[in-house]
Amino acid sequence: KIEREVARGGEREEGASSDCSPTRPDSIWMLMVISLVMGRALGFGVRSPRLATVRRGTLSMMSSEKYDYLVIGGGSGGIASAKRAASYGKRVAVIEKGRWGGTCVNVGCVPKKVMWNAAHVYEVAHDAPLYQFKGAEALTLDWGKLKEARDNYVARLNGIYVRGLESSGVERIEGTASLEGPNAVKVGDRTVEADNILLAVGGAPVLPEEEVEGTEHCITSDGFFELQEMPKSALVVGAGYIAVEMAGILQALGCETTLVVRGAKALRNFDDLVSDHLDFEMKRQGMTVKANTKIAKVEIEEEEQHEGTTLKKVTSTDGEVLGHFEAVLFAVGRAPLVGPLNLHKAGVDLDEKGYVAVDAYQQTSAKSVFALGDVCGKVELTPMAIAAGRRLADRLFLEGHDNSKADFEDVPTVVFSHPPIGTIGLTEKQANAKYGSENLKVYTSTFVNLWYGPMPIEPSTKPKTSMKLICHGPNERVVGLHVIGIGADEMLQGFGVAIKMGATKADFDACVAIHPTAAEEFVTLPPWGQGSGDRHGFKDGDKLP
């Protein structure tokens, strides 16, 4: 389902961030009209209509001019910051060398969610006979046509981003940017100057070329979206959320999938409740999970083929042949795209991990240069970059907002695994380390979702939903919330608001349950209504962290 709305004179789709819809800051256009009229009346030189249009398009036809704000990177964070600055009447341009919308729109959140939705449809069809439907067994997927529809949708979003910039008065500069100084950027054969420069170039997936032989035969998550056909078999390497999501999509769509992780399980940095549950579920669904395993070599063996497709032989560091696969996908990390930027020319420092070093206000070591998003390596999520971009523009260009900054604490996160995961706040291990176990109270629940209720299968084998609420102090302020199961992705946003407001267990208990839903379990965790805490934890001296 595609959600569409008419918002602020423009168009918006669910897959696009809230800053890709075209907006028309009327005050800016009114000033332009007044300037045009006054210029003609007084006999001053006035730009031709063609150049005025180009000012809202690409820079290639324009003479060099100085900007108030120059953004390098046309992803969600950079565009959000640029449009916010333009709404304050500032002269703004965005430089982008690829497709507009960045990682999220082109090779990240959006196409991933499309594929996850397709996998979910297939899962529902698989369950249909258990609801006494007939004929679902014959359902097949045309991967090529799905890819075409997905790519067309992404292209539409690219256009929405472009039109959003144009209607906001933000200029577009297409090409590769490199810093010439703290206030100058070179694009192609021209140099553009600006009072303030924002680095929002994002990152890219990496292949472990120094550790693994034969990575030229492998793909990353970017390559996943280029596959013309669904592989019959695939090996996914990685323990993070991208690896889990890619492996889950492939497995759910019928690909024989193996997940290789270096440690004991995937998502080791998540709460044990959800990571253990996911490990069990992936295996229950038929996925092969190879724990405590490292890849040594990937090689092509021409004699090993499956239906005309050459297979790739994968060998671990202990010499075990893990199998022969049509596709081998590495999701072992991402690196910031700092290479072309020539950061040293502007005096911009990197941290020990190679990310652009910034403070809480997105300030780099250069006074006029700022950075946000994946290039900084902190909370690498699209909505986080958008929030940071808007707050930065407020601080730089809006009077009275000198201390405006994004809040990186208690950021809600969803993993589109099968089943999905929602999490916010501290894990139980983190809470123990921060507060001490004696100062915590942990509530948990594991139950069968009503979706599986009428299915004529053994109750003990029905998939479960698991939840955990971690509370701190005598007032039982909620410092961590974790859930895995059907609907976890959609239920988390509302609970995230409650936790950001400092909700206590008593606040959760005070909310009447919506029945029958899975989410109601969070507001009915026993013992219900008998906790030692009060409602509204922060009002009684419990200060915000």
ABEGO torsion letter per residue (X at the ends): XBBBBBBGGBBBBAABBAAABBBBBAAAAAAAAAAAAAAAAAGBBBBBAAAAAAAABBAAABBBBBBABBBBEABAAAAAAAAAAAAAGBBBBBBBABBBGEAAAAABAAAAAAAAAAAAAAAAAAAAAAAGBBGAAABBBBAAAAAAAAAAAAAAAAAAAAAAAAAAGBBBBBEBBBBAEAABBBBEABBBBBABBBBBAEBBBBBBAAABBGAAABBBAAAAAABABBBABBBBBEABAAAAAAAAAAAAAGBBBBBBBABABBGAABBAAAAAAAAAAAAAAGBBBBBGBBBABBBBBAABBBGGBBBBBBBBAAGBBAEBBABBBBBAEBBBBAAAAGAAAAGBBBBAAGBBBBBAAGBBABAABBBBEAAAGBGBBAAAAAAAAAAAAAAAABBGAAABBBBABGBBBBBBBOBBBBBBEBBAAAAAAAAEAAABBBBBBBBBBAAAAABBBBAAABBBBBBBBBBBEAAGBBABBBBBEBGAAAAAAAAAAAAAAGBBAAAAAABBBBOBBAAAAAAABOBBGABABBBGAAAAGBBBX
